[in-house]
Amino acid sequence: MKYRNALILAVLFGVVAACGETPEPVVEAAAEVEITEVAPADMPADVRALAEGAAEGFVVTEVLKKVRDGRTYYDVEGELPDGSEIEFDILMTDTGPEIVEIQRDLDWADVPEAVREAAEAAEPGAVPARVIESTQTDGVIIYELFAPGAPADPAMEVSLSPEGEVNVLAERWPH
């Protein structure tokens, strides 16, 4: 429901903005996240080794350390030899760093049809300004759909299981 309301507001704001009026922003309470930029040369060696070993030819270009809900993550962005960009979300655990998501940006047209249909059924006419495909370690893919003008948090998330089951999520995915 939270995502549905945010997407409705974003669409309404877009319509109002097109008419020349500027609405007051609506701020929802979100989980507090502490974000620190880390130079690639200064990232922990075990995090670097995990990210570079996860994809052949991966070159680190940017690193963010995020602390959210008592968990520490490293968002390690980089490029593959073909020039495509990916990001590894690495969770620090008691046993060492662990990749919990592999992310990449997609065009809306490149999102699987079943996912687009589920999002359209939940919010008719809404077209996300940005889509992030987040592949989980168990094969589930979470599509994070961002409303125009709201880049901080997805307005909607849709999951796609390895078996092809599609669900619009009622709550934010934990990673």
Phi, psi and omega in degrees: 000320179303314182292322181298312180297319179296319180291320177300314179299318180297319179294316178298318178298321178297319178293315179297318180298323179294335179274358176096003179255149180247114180283159173288139180292147175257126182248122176260146176293125179239162177300134180288131181234128175263120184242130178231128174285139179233129176295137180310323180292340183258003180288153179303140184301322181290329176290315178301312182298319180295312181296313182291332178278349183279337181213125182300128177080007180296130179241122181290132178241334182205144180224131173238135173261127181235134175244118183219130177052039178079004179251143178250128179238154166241121173267110185251108180262150178187189182237149173266166182305333180278001179092352179287149183257139174220165178225136174255124172266116187246120180266132176277122181241174178298335181260005179119181182290147181219129175288124179250341178208149170238121187242151172207152175279144177230153168283147180306321181294338181269357178284140180307141184306318182298324178290316178299318179296319179295317179295318179296321178294324180285324182219082182306132176084351181282133176236120182293148177280335180212145176230128173247127175265119182245104180274124181272164182292341178268005178095348176291142177244129177254126176260115179267119184251122184255133179283152177304134178077007181227073186279351187284316183226144178296142176282336180205148173232138180233131180259149176229115181280163176300337179275357178096006179283132183245134178220134169279124186280139178275337179232156181295139176297142187295335181257000000 
